[in-house]
Amino acid sequence: MPLPRAFYARPTLVVAPDLLGKVLVHRTSSGVTSGIIVEVEAYVGESDPACHAAPGPTKRNAPMYGPPGHAYVYLNYGVHPLVNVVTEPEASPAAILIRALEPLDGPGVLSSSTFAMPCASSCIVRLPVVDARESGDPQMAITRPSASQTSIA
């Protein structure tokens, strides 16, 4: 079951560590992929120079100004789709980048449609390819891990 929107309607720096250990699930016509969130980065508002909201509202960063709990997906260097989750109240642009997942489900889908992304612990994590047009997509959800998902070595 997806986390409630209220989970995300909190300060970004509180939500970020709470996302660790949660499961990102992505449903597409190719199948379902999921992974445990193991690394995140928080970006808070127009005063954060690293935040996409720093220049103010644009067409690209519009999802960041929307309701909490929606996905903000963009292409990094025009190549790599990156998934963020919008946090804080509507009109307060903030988001958390999901930097790394530990794959759980969908190995066939993961092996055929993934890209490698380095993470802070010097590992390589395979992330499911996400279309940048999927910002706000209801086919993507973050859930609490089930008992069987927490036993991944």
C-alpha positions in Angstrom: 0.0 0.0 0.0 1.5 3.4 -1.0 2.4 5.8 1.8 -0.2 8.5 2.4 0.3 11.9 1.0 0.5 13.2 4.6 3.9 11.3 4.9 5.4 13.8 2.4 3.6 16.9 3.7 6.3 17.4 6.3 9.7 19.2 6.3 12.0 17.7 3.7 14.8 17.1 6.1 12.5 15.0 8.3 11.0 13.0 5.3 14.4 12.2 3.7 15.7 9.9 6.4 12.3 8.4 6.8 12.4 7.3 3.1 15.4 5.1 3.7 14.3 1.5 3.8 11.0 2.2 2.1 10.2 0.4 -1.3 9.9 2.2 -4.6 7.5 0.3 -6.9 7.1 1.2 -10.6 4.4 -0.4 -12.8 4.7 -0.2 -16.5 3.5 -2.2 -19.5 6.8 -4.1 -19.3 6.1 -5.3 -15.7 6.7 -4.2 -12.1 10.0 -3.3 -10.7 10.8 -2.4 -7.1 13.7 -1.7 -4.8 14.5 -0.6 -1.3 15.5 3.0 -1.1 19.1 3.1 0.3 20.3 6.6 -0.6 18.6 10.0 -0.9 19.4 13.7 -1.3 17.2 16.5 0.0 16.6 19.8 -1.9 14.7 22.5 -0.1 13.2 25.5 -1.8 14.3 28.5 -3.8 16.9 29.4 -1.3 18.8 26.2 -1.9 21.2 26.9 -4.9 21.3 23.1 -5.7 17.5 22.8 -5.9 15.8 23.0 -9.3 13.4 25.6 -7.7 16.3 28.0 -7.1 15.5 30.1 -10.3 11.8 30.2 -9.3 8.9 28.4 -11.1 9.5 27.0 -14.6 7.8 24.5 -16.8 10.5 22.0 -15.9 10.2 22.3 -12.1 6.4 22.8 -11.9 5.8 19.5 -10.2 8.0 20.7 -7.2 5.4 23.4 -6.6 2.6 20.9 -6.6 1.1 18.7 -3.9 3.4 16.6 -1.8 3.9 12.9 -2.6 4.1 13.3 -6.4 7.0 12.3 -8.5 9.3 14.9 -10.0 11.2 13.2 -12.8 13.8 14.9 -15.0 16.7 14.0 -17.3 20.2 14.5 -15.9 22.5 15.8 -18.7 19.6 15.0 -21.0 20.3 11.2 -20.6 19.6 9.8 -17.2 16.1 10.0 -15.8 16.2 10.9 -12.1 13.3 10.4 -9.7 12.4 12.8 -6.9 9.5 12.8 -4.5 7.9 16.2 -3.8 7.7 17.1 -0.1 6.3 20.0 2.0 3.0 21.8 1.4 1.9 22.8 -2.1 3.6 26.0 -3.4 6.7 25.3 -1.2 9.1 23.7 -3.7 11.1 20.9 -2.2 11.9 17.4 -3.2 14.0 14.4 -2.3 16.1 12.7 -5.0 16.1 8.9 -4.8 19.8 8.2 -5.5 20.0 4.5 -5.1 17.8 1.4 -4.7 18.6 -2.2 -3.7 16.6 -4.1 -6.4 13.9 -6.4 -5.1 11.4 -7.5 -7.8 11.4 -7.6 -11.5 14.9 -9.0 -12.3 14.0 -9.5 -16.0 12.7 -6.0 -16.3 15.7 -4.6 -14.3 18.3 -6.4 -16.5 16.7 -5.2 -19.8 15.8 -1.6 -18.9 18.2 -0.2 -16.3 21.1 2.2 -16.1 24.0 2.1 -13.7 24.2 4.9 -11.1 27.1 5.2 -8.7 26.1 5.7 -5.0 28.0 7.3 -2.1 29.2 4.0 -0.8 31.1 3.3 -4.0 28.7 0.7 -5.2 26.8 0.5 -8.5 23.1 0.3 -8.2 20.8 -0.6 -11.1 17.7 1.6 -11.3 14.7 1.0 -13.4 14.5 3.3 -16.4 11.8 5.9 -15.9 10.4 8.2 -18.6 10.8 11.9 -17.7 7.2 12.4 -18.7 6.1 10.4 -15.7 6.3 13.3 -13.2 3.2 12.8 -11.0 2.6 9.3 -12.4 0.3 7.3 -10.2 2.0 4.1 -11.5 5.0 4.9 -9.2 4.5 4.4 -5.4 6.6 4.3 -2.3 5.5 1.7 0.2 6.6 0.3 3.5 8.6 -2.9 3.1 6.9 -6.2 3.8 8.4 -8.7 6.2 9.9 -10.7 3.2 11.4 -7.5 1.7 13.3 -6.6 4.8 15.4 -9.8 4.8 17.4 -8.9 1.7 21.1 -9.5 2.3 
